[in-house]
Amino acid sequence: MMDNDYATIYRTLDRGAQGIVVPHVNNRAEAEAAVEAAKFAPLGKRGMFTSRQGFGVGDYFKTANDQSLLIVLIEDIVAVRNLAEIVKVDAIDVFFVAPNDLATSMGHIGNMGQPEVQQTVDGALKKIVEAGRAAGTLVNTANVERYTKMGVRVAMTSFFPFIQAGTKEFMERAAAGARG
């Protein structure tokens, strides 16, 4: 999603998306607005036009609520400060801490590895897990074990490091073969 806009969210889901990621959810009211747009009653206020998805499904609204994925991004320092209230909002499937945007909001542009940023990310993830909610964040080979032990259940990564490692190994073997 580009923003936390009611019409954009429910229309995206009506067009067949099985889940959405809502950016910049900074307080409880914004989290509640995301749920209202993404979920049918009694969980939310999503429009009742079922389009093609509801044909032949007697309990379509319950099924759609159960099977759609709602992820909110915790990517601003103000969201971290309001996290205790944000995680109280039901019907959100994942609270995803976005370290790079969080770093930017903390004045550390492009430096998500900065110690203050890492402490803030870790603290936010711990709060989410302690609240009994699903936590997610960006991971790599250096931190994935630590984060999964912490309780992170949604891990996003990039395939570039794997391609780079595979390419490096390939080139080393090719060079070794060429040397005989």
C-alpha positions as CSV (number, residue, x, y, z in Angstrom):
1,M,0.0,0.0,0.0
2,M,1.1,3.5,-0.6
3,D,-0.6,4.8,2.5
4,N,-3.2,3.9,5.2
5,D,-6.2,4.9,3.0
6,Y,-9.5,3.1,3.5
7,A,-10.6,3.1,-0.1
8,T,-7.2,2.0,-1.4
9,I,-6.9,-0.9,1.1
10,Y,-10.4,-2.4,0.6
11,R,-10.3,-2.0,-3.1
12,T,-6.9,-3.7,-3.3
13,L,-8.3,-6.6,-1.4
14,D,-11.5,-6.7,-3.4
15,R,-9.4,-7.0,-6.6
16,G,-8.0,-10.2,-5.2
17,A,-5.0,-9.4,-3.1
18,Q,-4.7,-11.9,-0.2
19,G,-2.8,-9.5,2.0
20,I,-1.6,-6.0,2.4
21,V,1.3,-4.2,4.1
22,V,0.2,-0.8,5.5
23,P,3.1,1.7,6.0
24,H,3.7,4.3,8.7
25,V,1.3,3.0,11.3
26,N,2.3,5.3,14.1
27,N,-0.5,5.1,16.7
28,R,-3.5,3.0,17.8
29,A,-6.0,5.1,15.7
30,E,-4.0,4.4,12.5
31,A,-3.8,0.7,13.4
32,E,-7.5,0.6,13.9
33,A,-8.1,2.4,10.6
34,A,-6.0,-0.3,8.8
35,V,-8.2,-3.0,10.4
36,E,-11.4,-1.2,9.5
37,A,-10.4,-1.0,5.9
38,A,-9.0,-4.5,5.5
39,K,-11.5,-6.6,7.4
40,F,-15.2,-7.3,7.0
41,A,-17.6,-6.9,10.0
42,P,-17.5,-7.7,12.8
43,L,-13.7,-7.1,12.7
44,G,-13.7,-4.1,10.5
45,K,-15.8,-1.9,8.1
46,R,-14.6,-3.2,4.7
47,G,-17.2,-2.6,2.0
48,M,-19.5,-5.6,1.5
49,F,-19.3,-5.8,-2.3
50,T,-17.8,-9.3,-2.7
51,S,-17.2,-9.3,-6.5
52,R,-16.0,-12.6,-7.9
53,Q,-14.3,-13.8,-4.7
54,G,-17.6,-14.5,-2.8
55,F,-19.3,-16.7,-5.4
56,G,-20.2,-20.1,-3.9
57,V,-18.8,-19.3,-0.5
58,G,-21.6,-19.3,2.1
59,D,-19.4,-17.9,4.9
60,Y,-17.4,-15.6,2.6
61,F,-16.9,-12.7,5.1
62,K,-15.6,-14.9,7.9
63,T,-13.4,-16.8,5.4
64,A,-12.0,-13.6,3.9
65,N,-11.2,-12.2,7.4
66,D,-9.5,-15.5,8.4
67,Q,-7.5,-15.8,5.2
68,S,-6.4,-12.3,4.5
69,L,-3.1,-11.1,5.8
70,L,-2.8,-7.7,7.4
71,I,0.8,-6.4,8.1
72,V,1.5,-3.0,9.6
73,L,4.9,-1.4,9.4
74,I,6.5,0.0,12.5
75,E,8.9,2.3,10.7
76,D,9.0,5.6,12.6
77,I,10.3,6.3,16.0
78,V,6.9,7.7,17.0
79,A,5.4,4.3,16.3
80,V,8.0,2.6,18.6
81,R,7.0,5.1,21.3
82,N,3.3,4.2,20.8
83,L,3.9,0.5,20.3
84,A,2.3,-0.6,23.6
85,E,-1.0,0.8,22.3
86,I,-0.6,-0.3,18.7
87,V,-0.1,-4.0,19.5
88,K,-3.4,-4.0,21.4
89,V,-5.3,-3.7,18.1
90,D,-6.8,-7.0,17.2
91,A,-7.0,-8.5,13.7
92,I,-3.5,-7.3,12.7
93,D,-1.5,-10.4,11.7
94,V,2.0,-9.0,11.8
95,F,3.7,-6.0,13.3
96,F,6.8,-5.5,11.0
97,V,9.7,-3.4,12.3
98,A,11.3,-1.8,9.3
99,P,14.9,-1.0,10.4
100,N,16.0,1.2,7.5
101,D,13.1,3.6,7.7
102,L,13.3,3.5,11.4
103,A,16.9,4.5,11.2
104,T,16.0,7.4,9.0
105,S,13.3,8.6,11.4
106,M,16.0,8.5,14.1
107,G,18.4,10.7,12.1
108,H,20.6,7.8,11.0
109,I,19.9,7.9,7.3
110,G,21.1,4.7,5.6
111,N,22.6,3.3,8.8
112,M,20.3,0.7,10.2
113,G,23.3,-1.0,11.8
114,Q,23.9,2.0,14.1
115,P,23.8,0.7,17.7
116,E,21.0,3.0,18.8
117,V,18.9,1.9,15.9
118,Q,19.6,-1.8,16.6
119,Q,18.7,-1.4,20.2
120,T,15.4,0.3,19.2
121,V,14.6,-2.5,16.7
122,D,15.4,-5.2,19.2
123,G,13.3,-3.4,21.9
124,A,10.4,-3.0,19.5
125,L,10.5,-6.7,18.5
126,K,10.7,-7.8,22.2
127,K,7.6,-5.6,23.0
128,I,5.7,-7.2,20.1
129,V,6.6,-10.7,21.1
130,E,5.9,-10.0,24.8
131,A,2.4,-8.8,23.8
132,G,1.8,-12.2,22.2
133,R,1.7,-10.8,18.7
134,A,3.6,-11.8,15.6
135,A,6.7,-9.8,15.0
136,G,8.6,-9.4,11.7
137,T,11.7,-7.6,10.5
138,L,14.4,-7.6,7.9
139,V,17.0,-10.3,8.5
140,N,20.2,-11.5,7.1
141,T,22.5,-14.5,7.7
142,A,24.2,-12.6,10.5
143,N,21.1,-12.0,12.6
144,V,18.4,-14.4,11.5
145,E,19.2,-16.9,14.3
146,R,19.1,-14.2,17.0
147,Y,15.9,-12.8,15.7
148,T,14.1,-16.1,15.4
149,K,15.3,-17.0,19.0
150,M,13.8,-13.7,20.1
151,G,10.5,-14.8,18.7
152,V,10.4,-13.1,15.3
153,R,8.1,-15.1,13.0
154,V,8.1,-13.1,9.8
155,A,11.6,-12.7,8.4
156,M,12.2,-10.7,5.2
157,T,15.5,-11.0,3.4
158,S,17.1,-10.2,0.1
159,F,18.3,-12.8,-2.4
160,F,21.3,-10.7,-3.3
161,P,23.7,-12.0,-0.6
162,F,22.9,-15.6,-1.7
163,I,23.6,-14.8,-5.3
164,Q,26.8,-13.0,-4.4
165,A,27.9,-16.0,-2.2
166,G,27.1,-18.5,-5.0
167,T,28.8,-16.4,-7.6
168,K,31.9,-16.1,-5.5
169,E,32.0,-19.8,-4.9
170,F,31.5,-20.5,-8.6
171,M,34.3,-18.1,-9.6
172,E,36.7,-19.6,-7.1
173,R,36.0,-23.1,-8.4
174,A,36.3,-22.0,-12.0
175,A,39.6,-20.3,-11.2
176,A,40.8,-23.4,-9.4
177,G,39.8,-25.6,-12.3
178,A,41.6,-23.3,-14.8
179,R,44.8,-23.5,-12.7
180,G,44.7,-27.2,-13.0
